[in-house]
Amino acid sequence: MCEHCGSSKVTRKVSAVARKRSVGDVVSELGVPNPGDGIRDPRQIGHWVEKRFEQYGVDVPKSTRDMIDAARDGVMPPGVDI
């Protein structure tokens, strides 16, 4: 019975839920992109760029770090079209 109107014609509804995917989830699901393979999620870009900087032993510049962080939040860096 509805506690607001007293109707006996009530049903329960299950709310939709979503879980934010982590960078690890994205990489596990979509892989780390390679040039030419295509990018399906902007978070892949950040992971790939970090790995390349690490591979070459170079510190990530602040401007690049800002773009990586934006990509992790699902925002495509300017000029990148997927």
ROPADREN-123816 format. One line per field, with one value per residue: residue number from 1; x, y, z of N, C-alpha, C, O, CB in turn; chain; residue in three letters. Coordinates in nm, 4 decimals. Each point is the difference from the previous one (the first is absolute). Glycine has a CB too. Layout:
REM residues N
seq: (NUM;...)
npx: (X;...)
npy: (Y;...)
npz: (Z;...)
capx: (X;...)
capy: (Y;...)
capz: (Z;...)
cpx: (X;...)
cpy: (Y;...)
cpz: (Z;...)
opx: (X;...)
opy: (Y;...)
opz: (Z;...)
cbpx: (X;...)
cbpy: (Y;...)
cbpz: (Z;...)
mol: (A;...)
type: (ALA;...)
***
This chain:
REM residues 82
seq: (1;2;3;4;5;6;7;8;9;10;11;12;13;14;15;16;17;18;19;20;21;22;23;24;25;26;27;28;29;30;31;32;33;34;35;36;37;38;39;40;41;42;43;44;45;46;47;48;49;50;51;52;53;54;55;56;57;58;59;60;61;62;63;64;65;66;67;68;69;70;71;72;73;74;75;76;77;78;79;80;81;82)
npx: (0.0848;0.1458;0.1314;-0.1644;-0.2832;-0.0385;0.1322;-0.0572;0.1613;0.3212;0.1642;0.2379;0.0780;0.2566;0.0880;0.1055;0.2315;0.1820;0.2310;0.1279;0.1087;0.2283;0.1345;-0.0721;-0.2620;0.1605;0.2135;-0.2132;-0.1487;0.2274;0.2718;0.1813;-0.1709;0.2310;0.0070;-0.3012;-0.2096;-0.1807;0.0367;-0.2722;0.1073;0.1077;0.1103;0.1660;0.1413;0.1037;0.1166;0.1722;0.1415;0.1020;0.1437;0.1653;0.1175;0.0957;0.1599;0.1901;0.0695;-0.2636;-0.0626;-0.2880;0.1180;-0.1628;-0.1088;-0.0075;-0.1488;-0.2422;-0.0424;-0.0053;-0.2330;-0.1828;0.0243;-0.1064;-0.2694;-0.0512;0.2190;0.0529;0.2890;-0.1593;-0.0283;-0.1886;-0.1959;-0.0698)
npy: (-0.1170;0.2230;0.0387;0.1916;-0.1294;-0.2235;-0.1419;-0.2952;0.1328;-0.0632;-0.1318;0.0135;0.2227;-0.2101;0.3338;-0.0969;-0.0857;0.1645;-0.1711;0.3055;-0.2370;0.0456;0.1256;-0.3033;0.0125;0.1002;-0.2250;-0.2371;0.0991;0.0692;-0.1819;0.2017;0.1587;-0.1577;0.3065;-0.0899;-0.0730;0.2727;0.1705;-0.2051;0.2457;0.3239;-0.2556;-0.0784;0.2861;-0.0656;-0.2759;0.1113;0.2268;-0.1890;-0.1865;0.2374;0.1080;-0.2890;-0.0429;0.2512;-0.0478;0.2429;0.1018;-0.0748;0.3131;0.0663;-0.0582;-0.3143;0.0317;0.1491;-0.2423;-0.2160;0.1492;0.0148;-0.3143;-0.0557;0.1626;-0.2113;0.2464;-0.1455;0.1306;0.2461;-0.2176;-0.2695;-0.0462;-0.2673)
npz: (0.0000;-0.2019;0.3157;-0.2257;-0.0167;0.2542;-0.2893;0.1232;-0.2837;0.1765;-0.2416;0.2057;-0.2291;0.0319;0.0262;-0.2899;0.2169;-0.2009;0.1376;-0.0829;-0.2158;0.2336;-0.2430;0.0666;-0.1750;-0.2478;0.0045;0.0203;-0.2588;-0.1990;0.0670;0.1126;-0.2613;-0.1477;-0.1114;-0.1202;0.2496;-0.0606;0.2607;0.0608;0.2055;-0.0551;0.1735;-0.2762;0.0361;0.2821;-0.0769;-0.2373;0.1657;0.2285;-0.2039;-0.1331;0.2724;0.0804;-0.2667;0.0526;0.3387;-0.0452;0.3128;-0.1341;-0.1227;0.2667;-0.2900;0.0577;0.2779;-0.1445;-0.1995;0.2334;0.1480;-0.2615;-0.0434;0.2961;-0.0779;-0.2811;-0.1294;-0.3125;0.1131;-0.1396;-0.2473;0.0898;-0.2807;0.2128)
capx: (-0.0848;0.0749;-0.0115;-0.0365;-0.1370;-0.0830;-0.0336;0.0543;0.0554;0.1385;0.1045;0.1357;0.0857;0.1423;0.0725;0.1193;0.1237;0.1178;0.1267;0.1029;0.1121;0.1323;0.0933;0.0306;-0.1139;0.0012;0.1137;-0.0301;-0.1064;0.0293;0.1415;0.0795;0.0014;0.1235;-0.0281;-0.0689;-0.1017;-0.1227;-0.0209;-0.1440;-0.0282;0.1086;0.0913;0.1066;0.1050;0.0849;0.0776;0.0990;0.0992;0.0818;0.0887;0.1051;0.0938;0.0720;0.0859;0.1141;0.0648;-0.0205;-0.1068;-0.1189;-0.0174;-0.1249;-0.1080;-0.0383;-0.0655;-0.1348;-0.0809;-0.0213;-0.1013;-0.1283;-0.0405;-0.0468;-0.1347;-0.0868;0.0004;0.0983;0.0886;-0.0279;0.0638;-0.0051;-0.1310;-0.0126)
capy: (0.1170;0.1255;0.0774;0.1382;0.0160;-0.1090;-0.0943;-0.1347;-0.0346;0.0449;-0.0970;0.0467;0.0245;-0.0093;0.1086;-0.0364;0.0407;0.0000;0.0029;0.0674;-0.0888;0.0545;-0.0122;-0.1432;-0.0661;0.0360;-0.0671;-0.1435;-0.0249;0.0476;-0.0119;0.1215;0.0258;0.0184;0.0900;-0.0612;-0.0970;0.0683;0.0192;-0.0027;0.0674;0.0951;-0.0409;-0.0792;0.0899;0.0322;-0.1180;-0.0220;0.1079;-0.0234;-0.1139;0.0426;0.0839;-0.0898;-0.0841;0.0791;0.0592;0.1445;0.0496;0.0496;0.1440;0.0365;0.0155;-0.1357;-0.0587;0.0570;-0.0668;-0.1389;0.0025;0.0299;-0.1220;-0.0947;0.0424;-0.0218;0.1170;-0.0148;0.1141;0.0741;-0.0505;-0.1464;-0.0430;-0.1465)
capz: (0.0000;-0.0091;0.1226;-0.0316;-0.0490;0.0492;-0.1069;0.0135;-0.1315;0.0008;-0.0361;0.0283;-0.1159;0.0291;-0.0653;-0.0752;0.0651;-0.0861;0.0711;-0.0788;-0.0307;0.0279;-0.1121;-0.0086;-0.0648;-0.1425;-0.0635;-0.0029;-0.0968;-0.1350;-0.0310;-0.0150;-0.1437;-0.0746;-0.1124;-0.1135;0.0422;0.0384;0.1429;0.0255;0.1257;0.0207;0.1075;-0.0595;-0.0457;0.1140;0.0374;-0.1046;0.0076;0.1192;-0.0260;-0.0924;0.0743;0.0907;-0.0827;-0.0445;0.1154;-0.0049;0.0863;-0.0704;0.0216;0.0656;-0.0985;-0.0398;0.1178;0.0049;-0.1035;0.0436;0.1060;-0.0640;-0.0712;0.1019;0.0383;-0.1153;-0.0877;-0.1050;-0.0199;-0.1239;-0.1216;-0.0079;-0.0492;-0.0025)
cpx: (0.0896;-0.0226;-0.0422;-0.1465;-0.0943;-0.0368;0.0625;0.0598;0.1422;0.0923;0.1341;0.0740;0.1443;0.0696;0.1197;0.1220;0.1132;0.1236;0.1024;0.1155;0.1313;0.0859;0.0355;-0.1111;0.0020;0.1112;-0.0244;-0.1018;0.0409;0.1455;0.0689;0.0099;0.1410;-0.0320;-0.0641;-0.1095;-0.1332;-0.0153;-0.1494;-0.0389;0.1154;0.0967;0.1122;0.1175;0.0977;0.0890;0.1128;0.1116;0.0911;0.0999;0.1146;0.1028;0.0853;0.1016;0.1273;0.0710;-0.0106;-0.1130;-0.1142;-0.0131;-0.1372;-0.1154;-0.0501;-0.0734;-0.1427;-0.0912;-0.0305;-0.1089;-0.1386;-0.0517;-0.0516;-0.1397;-0.0973;-0.0081;0.1108;0.0888;-0.0326;0.0755;-0.0007;-0.1409;-0.0038;-0.1302)
cpy: (0.1236;0.0825;0.1453;0.0149;-0.1111;-0.1028;-0.1366;-0.0473;0.0542;-0.1137;0.0612;0.0186;-0.0076;0.1106;-0.0552;0.0499;-0.0041;0.0056;0.0644;-0.0968;0.0707;-0.0112;-0.1472;-0.0784;0.0241;-0.0738;-0.1501;-0.0332;0.0329;-0.0144;0.1344;0.0257;0.0100;0.0927;-0.0757;-0.0974;0.0654;0.0028;0.0070;0.0706;0.0949;-0.0392;-0.0873;0.0876;0.0282;-0.1161;-0.0229;0.1036;-0.0196;-0.1127;0.0394;0.0878;-0.0858;-0.0832;0.0750;0.0719;0.1512;0.0373;0.0551;0.1498;0.0304;0.0116;-0.1367;-0.0690;0.0509;-0.0665;-0.1446;-0.0045;0.0296;-0.1236;-0.1044;0.0337;-0.0119;0.1170;-0.0173;0.1236;0.0704;-0.0603;-0.1508;-0.0409;-0.1515;-0.0388)
cpz: (0.0000;0.1267;-0.0249;-0.0401;0.0461;-0.1046;0.0272;-0.1328;-0.0110;-0.0413;0.0346;-0.1316;0.0464;-0.0788;-0.0750;0.0764;-0.1021;0.0882;-0.0909;-0.0213;0.0278;-0.1261;-0.0193;-0.0672;-0.1501;-0.0717;-0.0077;-0.1083;-0.1429;-0.0411;-0.0059;-0.1495;-0.0560;-0.1162;-0.1162;0.0379;0.0328;0.1504;0.0230;0.1285;0.0282;0.1102;-0.0519;-0.0406;0.1136;0.0389;-0.1003;0.0099;0.1210;-0.0224;-0.0922;0.0715;0.0931;-0.0772;-0.0422;0.1136;0.0063;0.0951;-0.0848;0.0281;0.0612;-0.0989;-0.0473;0.1136;0.0112;-0.1028;0.0385;0.1064;-0.0570;-0.0735;0.0984;0.0478;-0.1169;-0.0955;-0.1038;-0.0081;-0.1321;-0.1181;-0.0139;-0.0375;-0.0024;-0.0630)
opx: (0.1016;-0.1132;-0.0397;-0.0685;-0.1216;-0.0707;0.1096;0.0528;0.0260;-0.0294;0.0143;-0.0154;0.0357;-0.0160;0.0626;-0.0032;-0.0064;-0.0015;0.0149;0.0486;0.0170;-0.0392;0.0080;0.0267;-0.0210;-0.0219;0.0338;0.0117;-0.0262;0.0329;-0.0642;0.0414;0.0923;-0.1131;0.0483;-0.0831;-0.1035;0.0497;-0.0692;-0.1182;0.1157;0.1144;0.1055;0.1152;0.1214;0.1185;0.1138;0.1178;0.1219;0.1164;0.1135;0.1203;0.1211;0.1136;0.1082;0.0962;0.0905;-0.1013;0.0222;-0.0111;-0.0951;-0.1104;-0.1198;-0.0991;-0.0910;-0.1161;-0.1105;-0.0892;-0.0990;-0.1192;-0.0959;-0.0750;-0.1160;-0.0888;0.1169;-0.0505;-0.0437;0.1166;0.0446;-0.0961;0.0814;-0.0299)
opy: (0.0054;0.0289;0.0707;0.0914;0.0105;-0.0957;-0.0103;-0.1110;0.0954;-0.1171;0.1219;-0.0784;0.0508;0.0101;-0.0972;0.1067;-0.0740;0.0548;-0.0394;-0.0637;0.1176;-0.0643;-0.0482;-0.0909;-0.0918;-0.0571;-0.0632;-0.1014;-0.0778;0.0116;0.1049;-0.0882;0.0444;0.0021;-0.1054;-0.0350;-0.0668;-0.0874;0.0796;0.0239;-0.0412;0.0456;-0.0096;-0.0425;-0.0121;0.0183;-0.0263;-0.0352;0.0136;0.0106;-0.0429;-0.0188;0.0192;-0.0167;-0.0585;0.0730;0.0675;-0.0694;0.0601;0.0396;-0.0760;-0.0460;-0.0187;-0.0694;-0.0765;-0.0290;-0.0490;-0.0847;-0.0583;-0.0303;-0.0715;-0.0878;0.0398;0.0038;-0.0165;0.1121;-0.0643;-0.0373;-0.0518;0.0339;-0.0640;-0.1189)
opz: (0.0693;0.0389;0.0926;0.0459;-0.0163;0.0318;0.0551;-0.0079;-0.0734;0.0240;0.0094;-0.0936;0.1063;-0.1216;0.0424;0.0612;-0.0982;0.1102;-0.1157;0.0935;-0.0324;-0.0973;-0.1130;-0.0786;-0.0793;-0.1068;-0.1001;-0.0688;-0.0918;-0.1180;0.0058;-0.0751;0.0681;-0.0484;-0.0413;-0.0839;0.0012;0.0711;-0.0635;0.0245;-0.0086;0.0000;0.0627;0.0086;-0.0166;0.0278;0.0391;-0.0075;-0.0109;0.0386;0.0210;-0.0180;0.0105;0.0444;-0.0054;-0.0238;0.0491;0.0079;-0.1051;0.1161;-0.0182;0.0291;-0.0215;-0.0229;0.0320;0.0287;-0.0233;-0.0051;0.0444;0.0049;-0.0292;0.0428;0.0106;-0.0852;0.0348;0.0050;-0.0955;0.0126;-0.1024;0.0691;-0.0666;-0.0117)
cbpx: (-0.2878;0.0935;0.2132;0.3030;0.2166;-0.0157;-0.1251;-0.2220;-0.2575;-0.0239;-0.1549;0.0172;-0.2108;0.0039;-0.1374;-0.1227;-0.0752;-0.1249;-0.0726;-0.1153;-0.1540;0.0204;0.0852;0.1098;-0.1138;-0.0724;0.1210;0.0379;-0.1365;-0.2178;0.0137;0.0921;-0.3085;0.2047;0.1451;0.2907;0.2858;-0.1552;0.2907;0.1088;-0.2511;-0.2675;-0.2935;-0.2849;-0.2793;-0.2918;-0.3174;-0.2954;-0.2828;-0.3053;-0.3069;-0.2841;-0.2820;-0.3136;-0.3122;-0.2118;0.0622;0.1826;0.1453;-0.1057;0.2491;0.2426;0.2184;0.2961;0.3125;0.2122;0.2138;0.3298;0.2741;0.1849;0.2657;0.3099;0.2157;-0.0388;-0.2077;-0.1067;0.2238;-0.1543;0.0955;0.2803;-0.1072;0.1702)
cbpy: (-0.1293;-0.0307;-0.2188;-0.0544;0.1061;0.2534;0.2007;0.0607;-0.0932;0.2841;-0.2221;-0.0400;0.0955;-0.2630;0.2579;-0.0978;-0.0130;0.0590;-0.1678;0.2915;-0.2353;0.0012;0.2808;0.1129;0.1175;0.2828;0.2424;0.0883;0.1247;0.1452;-0.3111;0.0491;0.0724;-0.2320;0.2502;0.0626;-0.0759;0.0177;0.0423;-0.2362;-0.1558;0.1269;0.0232;-0.1220;0.1153;0.1389;-0.0752;-0.0633;0.1437;0.0697;-0.1129;0.0069;0.1746;0.0078;-0.0646;-0.0448;-0.2574;0.0794;-0.0066;-0.2671;0.1221;0.1649;0.2390;0.0563;0.0585;0.2472;0.1972;0.0271;0.1334;0.2734;0.1185;0.0522;0.1160;-0.1537;0.1659;-0.2612;-0.0514;0.2459;0.2497;-0.0596;0.2737;0.0983)
cbpz: (0.0529;-0.2918;0.0061;-0.1170;-0.1802;0.1310;-0.2187;0.1883;-0.0305;0.1559;-0.1963;0.3177;-0.2193;0.1641;0.1350;-0.2822;0.3223;-0.2988;0.2503;-0.0019;-0.1418;0.3433;0.1566;0.2840;0.2891;0.1602;0.1848;0.3134;0.2715;0.1473;-0.1298;0.2921;-0.0423;0.1148;0.1104;-0.0390;0.0862;-0.2851;0.0934;-0.1481;0.0975;-0.0796;0.0980;-0.0885;-0.1504;0.0511;0.0694;-0.1413;-0.1027;0.1038;0.0098;-0.1731;-0.0232;0.1080;-0.0765;-0.1915;-0.0539;-0.2478;0.2860;-0.0993;-0.1757;0.1443;-0.0520;-0.1322;0.0860;0.0499;-0.1512;-0.0466;0.1191;-0.0295;-0.1509;0.0277;0.1578;0.2271;0.1509;-0.1306;0.2296;0.1218;0.1111;0.1033;-0.0725;0.2157)
mol: (A;A;A;A;A;A;A;A;A;A;A;A;A;A;A;A;A;A;A;A;A;A;A;A;A;A;A;A;A;A;A;A;A;A;A;A;A;A;A;A;A;A;A;A;A;A;A;A;A;A;A;A;A;A;A;A;A;A;A;A;A;A;A;A;A;A;A;A;A;A;A;A;A;A;A;A;A;A;A;A;A;A)
type: (MET;CYS;GLU;HIS;CYS;GLY;SER;SER;LYS;VAL;THR;ARG;LYS;VAL;SER;ALA;VAL;ALA;ARG;LYS;ARG;SER;VAL;GLY;ASP;VAL;VAL;SER;GLU;LEU;GLY;VAL;PRO;ASN;PRO;GLY;ASP;GLY;ILE;ARG;ASP;PRO;ARG;GLN;ILE;GLY;HIS;TRP;VAL;GLU;LYS;ARG;PHE;GLU;GLN;TYR;GLY;VAL;ASP;VAL;PRO;LYS;SER;THR;ARG;ASP;MET;ILE;ASP;ALA;ALA;ARG;ASP;GLY;VAL;MET;PRO;PRO;GLY;VAL;ASP;ILE)
***
